[in-house]
Amino acid sequence: MANLMQELARLSDDIYEHIEKKNPQILFMFDVQRLYWNNTLNAHAEGKKLVYVGAGAPCELLWAFPNIWPFLLDMFPTRLGSDPERASKYIDIAEKYVAPTMCAIDKVDLGAVFSGDLPDTPDAFIWSSVPCDNSRSAYPAIEGYFQDRGARGLKVDIPFRKDERSFRYIAEQYKDLIPQLEEIAGQKLDRDYFKEVMAISNETAGYMAKIADLRKLKPCPLPGRLLVLNEMIPAMAGHPAMRDFVKTQYELGKMLVDMGMTATKAQPEVFRVSWLQNMLWSNVGTLDWLEKQYGATVVMDAFGYQKTPLFTNPDDIDTVLFNLAQKTLALPMIHGASGPIEDYANLVENVMEDYAVDVSMFVGHVGCKHTWAAAKVIKDMVMEKFGLPTLTIDVDAVDGRYKTTEEIRGIIGEYMDNIVEQKEKGNYPPKKA
C-alpha cells in the first residue's frame, strides 16, 4: 500500500534540492511547500495532533494551538494536478462510488481517503458547507470514513449571504468550536499565542495587498504562476512560513520593478490577461507559455483576487471571531463562486478595471457547475462594460486526461493568434459600441 503523504513530502524534497542546484534565486517558492508537506507527514511523530480541514476552515484558530497541525484536504488535488498518473488513480477510485461528473477536486480527495493510501488517520476532520454542492457531498463521506477510524468530525454551517448577520452566525459556531479544539489539542487556547498568530496573518494580508498593487503595474513584474502558489495562503494563514513567502515575493517584485524587468522575459508585455475561473493546476505551464509565446501575462485570476479582512481587536474574543468569520467568507473561491452571482460579477468587474485587462478568458473547470451557470452573465458584463470578447474553454483543472496540453494550447493559441492579427490591423482592443 502506498503512503501518499510520504510520497508528496519526498517529491517536495526532490524538487527543492533540484531548484537549490539549478535556480536558487527562486528557492523561496518551494520553502513553504516543503515545510507544509513534511510537517504534515511528521505531525504525529512530533507529538502534534493532525487535523484535516475542508475549504473554509478557520485556519488561524487552528494555528493558535501549537499542538495542532492542520492540513487542507484540497492540497491533494491541487498538488496532484501536475501528476496525471497519480491524480487519475484517485479519481478512478472515487468514481467507483460517485458520479463521473463530480468535481475532480473532490474526487481526488475521496479517492485518496478511500484508497487507504493515507495510513496516518487524523485526529479530527473539520469541514464546512462551502464552497459548492460537490464538497457538500464529498465531505460527509470523508467525515464518516475518518470517524469509523476514531477521528472526531466537526462541521461549520456557512450561510449564502455575506452580511453582518452571516458573520455573527459563523462567529457563534467558531466560539463553540474552541472547547472542542481544546479537547483535541489537550491544552487550553493561549490567547497571547493567538495574538501572535493574528499578527502574522495581518502581516501576510498586508504583503498580499502590496503584491496585488505590484501586479497592477504596466508592465506586470510578477509571472502568472505565482498566482497559483498564492492559493496556498488559506491553508497556512497565520503561519510564519507563509508570511515569509509573500514578503519575499513582494520584495522580489519590487526589485524587478526597480530593475525595469517584467514577467514576460522573452519579449515586452503585449497583453494583460484575466483568468476568469479556477487556476489550471493540471497545466500551470500554460501560463508560462502565454508569457513566452505572446507576451501575455495573466495579471490576476478571479478567484485569487481578494481583499482580506484583518483582525482589528485581538484583545476581544468576540471581535476576533467576527473577523475570522469575515475572513472565511472572503476566501477564494468562497468570496465569488459561493454566491450570490452579484458577488462574482462584481469581483470580475473589479479585476478588469484594477488590472487594466485587455484579454478576457473564462478557463472553466468542468467540475465548477455553479460558475458555468454564471459564465454567460459574466461574459455579457465584460462585453458590455469593457468591450472585450471572452474566450470560453472547458478544462479539468485537476484531471489532465480531459484535455491534453496540445488541445488546451491549441484553443488558446488560435484565440490569441486572432487577437494578434486584429491588433496589427489596429482593430484590437475593439472599440466599445
Backbone torsions as a table, in degrees:
resi	resn	phi	psi	omega
1	MET	NA	137.1	-179.4
2	ALA	-76.8	159.8	171.9
3	ASN	-120.3	95.9	-172.1
4	LEU	-60.3	-42.7	-178.9
5	MET	-62.0	-41.1	179.0
6	GLN	-64.8	-41.4	179.2
7	GLU	-62.7	-42.2	-177.5
8	LEU	-73.5	-33.0	174.9
9	ALA	-65.9	-42.1	178.8
10	ARG	-66.2	-40.3	177.9
11	LEU	-62.2	-41.2	178.5
12	SER	-62.4	-39.9	176.7
13	ASP	-63.0	-44.1	-178.0
14	ASP	-63.2	-44.4	179.5
15	ILE	-62.9	-43.4	179.9
16	TYR	-58.5	-47.2	-178.8
17	GLU	-65.0	-36.5	178.0
18	HIS	-65.3	-46.3	-179.6
19	ILE	-66.1	-36.4	179.4
20	GLU	-58.9	-34.8	180.0
21	LYS	-84.1	-40.2	-170.4
22	LYS	-93.7	-34.6	-171.5
23	ASN	-149.8	60.5	-170.9
24	PRO	-62.0	-19.6	-178.3
25	GLN	-68.4	-17.7	177.9
26	ILE	-109.4	19.2	-177.5
27	LEU	-62.0	-27.9	-179.8
28	PHE	-58.2	-26.6	-179.7
29	MET	-68.1	-19.3	-174.2
30	PHE	-112.1	-12.2	177.1
31	ASP	-56.9	-51.5	-173.7
32	VAL	-67.0	-35.4	179.1
33	GLN	-67.4	-43.9	179.7
34	ARG	-61.1	-45.5	179.3
35	LEU	-60.8	-43.7	-175.3
36	TYR	-62.7	-49.3	-176.9
37	TRP	-69.6	-41.2	-178.7
38	ASN	-70.0	-39.2	178.5
39	ASN	-69.2	-32.1	175.1
40	THR	-67.4	-45.5	178.8
41	LEU	-58.2	-40.8	-171.9
42	ASN	-98.9	9.1	-174.2
43	ALA	-54.6	-53.1	-178.0
44	HIS	-66.4	-38.9	179.7
45	ALA	-63.0	-27.5	-179.9
46	GLU	-94.2	11.4	175.4
47	GLY	80.9	14.9	179.1
48	LYS	-96.5	159.8	172.6
49	LYS	-89.3	128.4	-179.7
50	LEU	-94.2	120.3	-178.8
51	VAL	-120.9	115.8	173.1
52	TYR	-81.0	143.8	179.6
53	VAL	-133.7	151.4	172.7
54	GLY	-94.7	178.0	179.5
55	ALA	-58.7	140.4	176.5
56	GLY	89.1	2.0	178.6
57	ALA	-70.5	146.9	-178.2
58	PRO	-79.6	81.1	-170.8
59	CYS	-62.7	-36.0	178.4
60	GLU	-58.9	-38.0	178.0
61	LEU	-64.3	-36.6	178.6
62	LEU	-71.4	-41.5	177.9
63	TRP	-64.8	-19.6	179.6
64	ALA	-68.7	-11.4	174.6
65	PHE	-103.9	106.8	-178.2
66	PRO	-58.8	-20.6	-177.1
67	ASN	-89.9	2.5	-179.7
68	ILE	-114.0	135.8	170.8
69	TRP	-117.8	108.9	179.8
70	PRO	-85.5	144.1	177.2
71	PHE	-129.9	121.8	179.1
72	LEU	-77.4	116.8	-174.1
73	LEU	-58.7	-32.7	-178.3
74	ASP	-71.3	-3.2	172.4
75	MET	-67.6	-25.4	176.9
76	PHE	-61.5	-57.9	-177.5
77	PRO	-65.3	-37.0	-179.0
78	THR	-69.7	-29.8	176.9
79	ARG	-79.7	-38.5	-176.8
80	LEU	-79.8	-12.3	-179.3
81	GLY	-56.5	-31.9	-179.9
82	SER	-83.5	1.7	-179.7
83	ASP	-125.6	81.4	-172.2
84	PRO	-54.2	-36.0	-177.8
85	GLU	-65.3	-46.3	179.1
86	ARG	-67.8	-45.2	-178.5
87	ALA	-60.1	-45.1	-177.2
88	SER	-65.2	-30.9	177.6
89	LYS	-57.8	-48.3	-176.3
90	TYR	-77.2	-31.3	174.8
91	ILE	-63.3	-44.3	-179.2
92	ASP	-64.7	-37.3	176.7
93	ILE	-63.7	-45.6	-178.9
94	ALA	-62.1	-36.3	-176.4
95	GLU	-71.1	-5.0	170.1
96	LYS	-73.4	-18.5	-174.9
97	TYR	-119.5	-24.1	-176.0
98	VAL	-128.6	166.7	-179.2
99	ALA	-67.4	145.0	177.0
100	PRO	-59.6	-22.6	-177.8
101	THR	-77.8	-7.5	176.3
102	MET	-63.7	148.6	179.4
103	CYS	-55.9	135.9	-178.7
104	ALA	-65.3	-25.2	176.0
105	ILE	-59.3	-48.7	-178.6
106	ASP	-73.9	-31.1	177.1
107	LYS	-66.5	-38.8	176.5
108	VAL	-65.1	-42.8	176.9
109	ASP	-56.9	-50.1	-179.0
110	LEU	-62.7	-46.3	-177.7
111	GLY	-63.5	-40.4	179.2
112	ALA	-63.2	-40.8	-179.4
113	VAL	-71.7	-50.5	-174.9
114	PHE	-70.5	-20.8	-178.0
115	SER	-68.7	-22.2	-172.8
116	GLY	84.2	6.3	-178.2
117	ASP	-82.0	7.4	174.2
118	LEU	-119.7	73.6	-173.5
119	PRO	-66.1	-19.1	-179.3
120	ASP	-90.1	92.9	-176.8
121	THR	-64.9	133.1	178.3
122	PRO	-69.5	161.8	177.3
123	ASP	-78.6	-23.2	179.1
124	ALA	-158.7	158.0	172.9
125	PHE	-129.9	120.3	179.9
126	ILE	-112.2	125.1	-179.0
127	TRP	-137.6	165.1	179.6
128	SER	-132.2	175.6	-174.8
129	SER	-87.2	17.8	175.6
130	VAL	-123.2	160.1	12.3
131	PRO	-97.8	-8.9	-170.2
132	CYS	-157.4	175.8	179.8
133	ASP	-62.1	-33.1	179.6
134	ASN	-60.5	-49.5	-178.7
135	SER	-68.7	-33.0	178.0
136	ARG	-67.0	-19.2	174.6
137	SER	-89.3	-38.7	-175.0
138	ALA	-77.3	-42.2	-172.7
139	TYR	-61.2	-43.0	178.6
140	PRO	-61.8	-35.2	177.8
141	ALA	-66.5	-40.0	178.4
142	ILE	-67.3	-40.8	177.7
143	GLU	-58.9	-46.0	-180.0
144	GLY	-61.8	-39.2	179.7
145	TYR	-61.8	-46.7	-178.6
146	PHE	-70.8	-37.1	178.6
147	GLN	-62.5	-36.7	177.1
148	ASP	-62.3	-19.6	-178.6
149	ARG	-108.1	16.2	171.7
150	GLY	97.2	1.4	179.4
151	ALA	-82.8	155.9	175.7
152	ARG	-90.0	139.1	177.0
153	GLY	-108.5	128.3	-179.8
154	LEU	-131.6	141.9	-177.7
155	LYS	-138.4	153.0	179.4
156	VAL	-126.4	132.0	178.6
157	ASP	-90.3	120.4	-178.7
158	ILE	-105.3	122.8	-178.2
159	PRO	-72.8	167.3	-176.5
160	PHE	-74.2	-40.7	-174.5
161	ARG	-90.4	165.0	-179.0
162	LYS	-122.3	84.4	-179.3
163	ASP	-144.0	178.9	-174.5
164	GLU	-59.5	-39.2	178.9
165	ARG	-62.1	-40.4	178.3
166	SER	-64.9	-43.8	-179.5
167	PHE	-60.7	-41.8	-178.9
168	ARG	-68.6	-35.6	178.2
169	TYR	-62.7	-44.0	178.4
170	ILE	-68.4	-43.0	-178.0
171	ALA	-58.5	-38.9	177.9
172	GLU	-63.0	-37.5	177.7
173	GLN	-68.0	-36.6	177.4
174	TYR	-66.0	-35.5	177.3
175	LYS	-63.0	-40.0	177.3
176	ASP	-69.1	-25.6	-178.2
177	LEU	-72.9	-29.8	-173.9
178	ILE	-57.5	-51.7	179.9
179	PRO	-63.5	-29.1	177.7
180	GLN	-70.7	-38.3	175.7
181	LEU	-66.6	-35.7	177.5
182	GLU	-62.8	-38.1	176.9
183	GLU	-66.1	-43.3	180.0
184	ILE	-63.7	-45.0	-176.9
185	ALA	-74.5	-25.8	-175.0
186	GLY	74.2	25.1	179.5
187	GLN	-156.0	153.5	178.6
188	LYS	-76.4	154.9	175.7
189	LEU	-65.7	121.3	177.9
190	ASP	-87.8	106.8	-173.7
191	ARG	-64.3	-34.4	178.9
192	ASP	-67.8	-40.0	177.4
193	TYR	-66.3	-39.0	178.0
194	PHE	-60.3	-38.0	178.1
195	LYS	-61.3	-38.8	178.0
196	GLU	-63.8	-41.6	178.1
197	VAL	-61.7	-44.1	-179.8
198	MET	-63.9	-38.8	178.6
199	ALA	-63.4	-42.1	178.0
200	ILE	-64.5	-41.8	178.5
201	SER	-61.2	-43.1	178.2
202	ASN	-64.6	-39.2	176.8
203	GLU	-61.7	-44.5	179.3
204	THR	-58.9	-46.1	179.1
205	ALA	-62.6	-36.6	178.7
206	GLY	-64.1	-43.7	177.7
207	TYR	-67.0	-36.1	177.4
208	MET	-63.3	-37.8	177.9
209	ALA	-65.1	-38.8	177.9
210	LYS	-67.3	-38.9	177.2
211	ILE	-63.7	-42.2	178.6
212	ALA	-59.8	-39.1	178.2
213	ASP	-67.8	-38.4	176.9
214	LEU	-60.0	-38.6	-177.2
215	ARG	-70.8	-14.7	176.4
216	LYS	-77.7	-18.5	-176.6
217	LEU	-66.3	149.2	175.6
218	LYS	-114.5	114.7	0.4
219	PRO	-78.2	161.4	179.2
220	CYS	-74.3	128.5	-176.8
221	PRO	-83.9	-16.3	-172.5
222	LEU	-111.4	139.3	-177.8
223	PRO	-72.7	159.6	-178.8
224	GLY	-63.0	-32.8	-174.4
225	ARG	-65.2	-21.2	176.9
226	LEU	-67.3	-25.1	174.8
227	LEU	-61.0	-33.7	179.8
228	VAL	-68.2	-46.9	179.7
229	LEU	-63.1	-34.5	-179.2
230	ASN	-65.1	-16.9	178.1
231	GLU	-72.6	-4.8	172.3
232	MET	-74.2	-15.6	-170.6
233	ILE	-56.4	-44.7	179.3
234	PRO	-58.2	-29.1	-179.3
235	ALA	-72.8	-27.7	-173.5
236	MET	-127.9	19.8	177.2
237	ALA	-59.6	124.6	-178.3
238	GLY	101.4	-9.0	178.1
239	HIS	-95.8	136.8	-176.8
240	PRO	-60.9	-27.4	-179.7
241	ALA	-64.7	-36.0	178.0
242	MET	-72.2	-39.6	175.6
243	ARG	-58.3	-43.7	-178.9
244	ASP	-66.6	-35.2	179.1
245	PHE	-63.9	-49.0	-177.1
246	VAL	-73.3	-30.2	175.0
247	LYS	-61.9	-46.6	179.0
248	THR	-65.9	-39.0	177.8
249	GLN	-60.6	-44.3	178.5
250	TYR	-63.2	-45.9	-178.7
251	GLU	-62.5	-38.6	176.1
252	LEU	-63.6	-46.6	179.5
253	GLY	-60.6	-42.1	178.4
254	LYS	-63.0	-41.4	178.8
255	MET	-63.0	-42.1	179.3
256	LEU	-63.2	-38.9	176.9
257	VAL	-62.2	-46.7	-179.1
258	ASP	-62.4	-30.1	-179.3
259	MET	-88.9	-3.4	-179.6
260	GLY	74.1	23.7	-179.1
261	MET	-97.5	159.7	-176.4
262	THR	-133.3	171.2	178.3
263	ALA	-66.9	-31.8	-177.8
264	THR	-90.8	78.0	-172.6
265	LYS	-61.8	-35.3	-172.9
266	ALA	-73.4	-21.0	-178.6
267	GLN	-161.0	167.0	178.1
268	PRO	-63.6	156.1	176.0
269	GLU	-65.8	124.8	-179.3
270	VAL	-109.0	-40.3	-176.8
271	PHE	-129.7	149.7	176.3
272	ARG	-118.7	116.6	-168.9
273	VAL	-106.2	137.6	168.3
274	SER	-107.5	132.7	-177.3
275	TRP	-104.7	103.5	-165.1
276	LEU	-91.1	31.3	170.7
277	GLN	-159.2	-149.3	-177.9
278	ASN	-65.0	157.6	172.5
279	MET	-72.4	154.1	-175.9
280	LEU	-93.2	76.8	-176.3
281	TRP	-62.5	-27.4	179.9
282	SER	-78.0	-7.3	-175.7
283	ASN	-157.2	54.8	-176.8
284	VAL	-61.6	-28.7	-179.4
285	GLY	-59.8	-18.4	177.7
286	THR	-63.5	-30.4	177.1
287	LEU	-67.9	-40.7	176.3
288	ASP	-64.1	-41.0	179.9
289	TRP	-60.7	-42.0	178.7
290	LEU	-61.1	-41.1	-180.0
291	GLU	-65.7	-43.9	-177.0
292	LYS	-73.9	-42.3	-172.7
293	GLN	-79.8	-36.6	-171.1
294	TYR	-125.5	-0.1	-173.7
295	GLY	62.6	33.8	-175.1
296	ALA	-111.2	114.1	-179.5
297	THR	-99.6	129.7	169.6
298	VAL	-76.4	99.3	-173.2
299	VAL	-78.9	-26.7	178.2
300	MET	-163.1	145.5	172.8
301	ASP	-110.3	150.0	-171.5
302	ALA	-62.1	-33.0	-177.5
303	PHE	-87.0	-17.6	176.4
304	GLY	-85.8	-15.0	179.8
305	TYR	-75.1	118.9	-176.7
306	GLN	-153.1	151.6	171.7
307	LYS	-120.5	97.5	-169.9
308	THR	-75.8	124.5	173.6
309	PRO	-63.3	151.5	-179.3
310	LEU	-106.7	160.0	169.8
311	PHE	-76.9	125.0	-170.1
312	THR	-103.9	-25.4	-178.9
313	ASN	-146.2	82.3	-174.4
314	PRO	-61.4	-17.1	-178.3
315	ASP	-82.6	-14.7	-177.8
316	ASP	-110.7	111.7	-173.0
317	ILE	-64.3	-33.1	179.6
318	ASP	-66.4	-41.4	176.9
319	THR	-66.0	-39.5	179.0
320	VAL	-59.1	-47.3	-177.8
321	LEU	-69.4	-33.5	175.0
322	PHE	-63.5	-46.3	177.0
323	ASN	-61.4	-39.2	179.3
324	LEU	-63.6	-37.9	176.3
325	ALA	-65.7	-41.4	176.2
326	GLN	-59.2	-42.3	-179.5
327	LYS	-64.5	-37.4	179.8
328	THR	-59.4	-45.9	-177.2
329	LEU	-79.9	-4.6	176.3
330	ALA	-101.8	0.7	-178.7
331	LEU	-71.9	145.0	167.9
332	PRO	-69.4	140.7	-4.7
333	MET	-97.0	8.4	-179.4
334	ILE	-60.8	-35.5	-174.7
335	HIS	-66.1	-22.1	-179.4
336	GLY	-120.2	-49.4	-168.2
337	ALA	-85.2	-12.2	-178.8
338	SER	-87.6	5.1	173.6
339	GLY	95.7	165.8	-11.6
340	PRO	-68.4	170.4	-175.7
341	ILE	-63.5	-26.9	178.5
342	GLU	-60.4	-33.8	179.3
343	ASP	-64.2	-42.6	-179.6
344	TYR	-66.3	-45.7	-179.2
345	ALA	-63.0	-42.3	179.3
346	ASN	-65.5	-38.9	178.4
347	LEU	-60.2	-48.5	-179.6
348	VAL	-63.7	-42.3	179.5
349	GLU	-59.8	-42.9	179.6
350	ASN	-64.2	-40.1	177.9
351	VAL	-61.5	-47.5	-178.2
352	MET	-59.3	-42.0	-177.7
353	GLU	-74.7	-50.1	-171.8
354	ASP	-67.6	-28.5	-173.4
355	TYR	-110.5	14.2	175.9
356	ALA	47.7	49.8	-176.6
357	VAL	-71.4	137.0	174.8
358	ASP	-125.8	2.5	172.2
359	VAL	-135.4	123.3	-175.7
360	SER	-111.8	126.5	179.5
361	MET	-131.6	127.1	171.2
362	PHE	-100.4	90.4	179.3
363	VAL	-90.5	91.2	-165.2
364	GLY	-92.9	118.5	173.5
365	HIS	-66.3	126.5	-174.5
366	VAL	-63.5	-24.5	-179.5
367	GLY	-73.6	-20.2	-177.4
368	CYS	-87.6	70.7	-175.9
369	LYS	-61.5	-34.0	-178.1
370	HIS	-67.2	-33.2	178.3
371	THR	-79.5	-29.8	174.0
372	TRP	-63.5	-32.6	177.3
373	ALA	-64.1	-25.4	-179.1
374	ALA	-94.6	-7.2	-170.7
375	ALA	-57.4	-44.7	-178.2
376	LYS	-64.5	-40.3	178.0
377	VAL	-61.2	-44.5	-178.9
378	ILE	-65.4	-46.8	179.8
379	LYS	-59.1	-43.9	-179.5
380	ASP	-64.3	-40.0	179.3
381	MET	-63.9	-43.6	-179.7
382	VAL	-63.1	-40.2	179.0
383	MET	-68.5	-44.0	-176.4
384	GLU	-67.2	-43.2	-173.0
385	LYS	-91.0	-26.4	-174.2
386	PHE	-123.2	-6.3	176.7
387	GLY	68.7	21.1	-177.3
388	LEU	-110.3	132.7	170.9
389	PRO	-71.9	154.4	-179.2
390	THR	-119.3	124.8	172.5
391	LEU	-72.0	130.6	174.8
392	THR	-113.6	121.3	178.1
393	ILE	-135.7	132.2	177.5
394	ASP	-91.8	130.1	179.6
395	VAL	-136.8	168.2	166.9
396	ASP	-111.0	113.9	-173.9
397	ALA	-66.8	-12.0	-177.7
398	VAL	-122.3	-41.9	-176.5
399	ASP	-91.5	102.1	-176.8
400	GLY	-68.5	-7.7	179.3
401	ARG	-77.4	-19.0	-175.3
402	TYR	-64.3	-47.4	173.6
403	LYS	-141.3	135.7	178.3
404	THR	-74.8	166.7	175.5
405	THR	-57.6	-41.7	-178.9
406	GLU	-63.2	-40.8	-179.8
407	GLU	-66.3	-45.3	-178.7
408	ILE	-62.6	-49.2	-177.2
409	ARG	-71.7	-26.4	175.9
410	GLY	-64.3	-44.9	-179.7
411	ILE	-67.9	-48.0	-179.9
412	ILE	-65.8	-39.5	-179.6
413	GLY	-63.6	-40.8	177.9
414	GLU	-61.7	-40.7	178.7
415	TYR	-65.1	-46.9	-179.2
416	MET	-65.9	-37.7	177.9
417	ASP	-60.7	-39.5	178.4
418	ASN	-66.1	-40.6	177.9
419	ILE	-63.2	-44.1	178.5
420	VAL	-58.8	-44.5	-179.9
421	GLU	-61.9	-44.9	-179.8
422	GLN	-66.6	-35.5	178.9
423	LYS	-65.8	-40.1	178.8
424	GLU	-64.7	-28.5	177.9
425	LYS	-86.0	-3.1	-179.0
426	GLY	81.8	17.3	-176.4
427	ASN	-105.2	8.1	-179.6
428	TYR	-139.3	136.3	-0.2
429	PRO	-65.7	147.8	-179.0
430	PRO	-66.3	148.3	178.5
431	LYS	-78.6	135.6	179.7
432	LYS	-64.8	143.0	179.7
433	ALA	-67.2	NA	NA
